[in-house]
Amino acid sequence: VLIPNVGKIDFYLHTLLMDFVQSLLSQIESLFIVVDKPQFIATSLDNINPSEMSKLQRRKAGRVSKIRGDLCMLSCSPCDAVIFYTAAIDQCQAQLDHEWVAAALA
């Protein structure tokens, strides 16, 4: 990106910054949609074996809500984040997913 030495440097910097922010928000939006696609969301604390798969699938809704809350915070939307975090806390508590409850509260 070339910014001219003379003239409206503020205008060019503002335009560059707006393009950057738009690009970031587009990426966050695509993550918001993609996060719901996998069958389950597992961490290093989870046992991934055939007998545990149904438990991971039941825990998916709460974990997706928590991740969506995180994405809302990244996109500077704390009001929406609170809604997703509250849902995540309720869903994770119902499934006894204590680590993700703690993460949603943090």
Phi, psi and omega in degrees: 000127178258131177244122182294149180286335184247153172095223192268070180296322178301317179299315181293318178294320178299315179296317179297316179295319179296320177297319179296314180296319178298321178295316178298314181295326176295319178294319178296320178298318179294324176294324180300323181280319186288334187299337183272353187284321183293159180295325180207165176239119183240152175240180179291344178278347183268144172273120180257089174221164186305327181286339182263354186298319182294325178294318179295323179292324177292328181279350186301317185300315179294321180292322177295319178298320179295317180295320178295325174298318177298318180294324176296321177295321178296329180266016175062045178232072185295330179296316177292323180299319180299320178298313181291320179295320178297316177297319180297318179298313180298314183291319181289324177295323179295331181261007181057041180261075191296323180297319182283332171298312179299320181293323179289332179281336185288000000 
